[in-house]
């Protein structure tokens, strides 16, 4: 072997050694990041479950209020009451979707929540709309975070294949 061949051989051996160290370091970083992300995903799942309970609780309260109030109404008044609540629910959803929450809070102030069952129902609808909105954001964030974690796991798997 001449000097040039020895130099090239040493260069490639050194280069592959450095590459192996970089690969090993990246694998360790990925393992730490993935472990941390699974812990975060678990916490996010707990938060989603809590928010689902809040949504269910608000709905249950609204049903109790609605049944109590509707039982004292005539059939015609019940129908009108239901139509008004459905329309209000749609308005609340549209306001929340367009991020115009001022409209929702103005509705609360206009109805003077403590005075009528209708106002209490509207307040429950607003609370539920907001709670569902929060739940949707949590679920979307969870989904994105999970997808990012799965990509990191795929990268780690590729690095492990390269070593074999």
N, C-alpha and C positions, 0 to 999 in steps of 0.2 A: 504494500500500500504506500502510495506517495503522500506527501504532506497535504495536498488538496483533498484527497479522499478521506484522510483522517480528520481534517478540519470539518468537512461536510458531515461525516458520521457523528462527530462530537456535537456539531450544531444541532442536528436533528434529535439526538439523544437529549440534549439540554432543553430543546424546544418542547419535546414531548413530555419531559419531566415538569416543566413549567405549566404546560397545558393541563396535565393531570392534577397538579396542585390547584390551579384555578377551578377546574371542574369539581374537585373535592370540596373546595371552599364554597362554591355555588350550591352544591348539594346540601351542605350543612346549613347554609342560609335558607334554602328552600324548606328544609325540614323544620327549622325554627318558625319560619313564616306560616307554613301550613298548620303546624300545631297551634299557633296563636290564632289563626283564622278559624279553626274548628271550635276553639273555646269561644271566640266572638260569635260565631254562628249559633252556638248553643244558647248564649245569652240573648241574642236577637230572637231566637225561637221562643224563649221565655217571655220576652216583651210582647211578642205577637200574641201569645196565648193570653196574657193579661189584658191586652187591648180587646181581644175577642170577647172576654168576659165582661168588660166594660160596655161594649156594644150590646151584648145580650141583656145585661142588667138594665140599661136605659130602655131597651125595647120592652122588657117585662114591666117596668114602671109605667111606661106609656100605655100599655095594654090595660093595666089595672085602672089607671085614671080614666081611660077611654070607656071601659066597660061600666064603671061607676056612673059616669056622666051620661052615657048613652041610654042607660036603663031608665033614666027619668025623662026621656024625650019620646015624642010620638014618632011613628014610622017615617013620616015626611021630614021631621026635624033631624032624625038620625041619618037619613040619606043626605040631606044638606050638609050636616056636620062632617060626614065621611068625605063628601066631595070637596069641601073646603080644606080638610086636612090633607087630602091627596094633592090638591093643587098647591098647598103650602109646602108640602114635602118636595114637590117637583121644583118649586121656586128656590127652596133651600139648597137642593142639590145643584141647580144651575149656578146659584150664587157662589157656592163652595167651589165648583168646577172652574169658575171664572176668577177665582180668588177675590171675589167681592164680598168678603165677610162682614164689611160694614153694614151691608143690607141685612144680614142675619141678625146682627146685634141691634140694629135699628128696629127690627121686628119685635125683638124682646122688649125694648123700651116702650114701643108703641102699645103693646098689649098689656102692659102692667101685670107681669107674671102671677102675682099673688091673688089676683081678683077673680079670675074665671077659669073653669076647667079647660075651656078652649085655649086660653093663653098658656096654661100649663102643658097642654098637649103640644102646642107649637114650640114651646121651649124644649120639650122632650125631643121633638123632631129635629130641632137645630142641634141639640147636644148629640143626637145619634148621627146626624150628617157629618158633624165635625169628627166624632169618634171613628166613623167608617173611613173618612178621609185619612185620618192618622194611620189607621190599620192598613189602608192601601199603600201608603208611603212606606210603612215598615216592611210589608210583604215585598214590595218592589226592590227596596234596598237589600233585603235578605237574598232575593233572587240574584241580583247583580253581584253581591259579595260571594255567593256560592259559586257562580260561574267563574269569577276571577280565581277563586280557590281551586276549582277543578282545572283551570288552565295551568296554574302553578304545579299541581300534582302531575299533569301531563308532561310539563317541562322536566320535572324531577325524574319521571319514568324514562324519558328520552336520555337524560344524562346517565342514568344507571345502565341503560342498554349500551351506551357508547363504551362504558368501561369493560363490559363483557366482551 
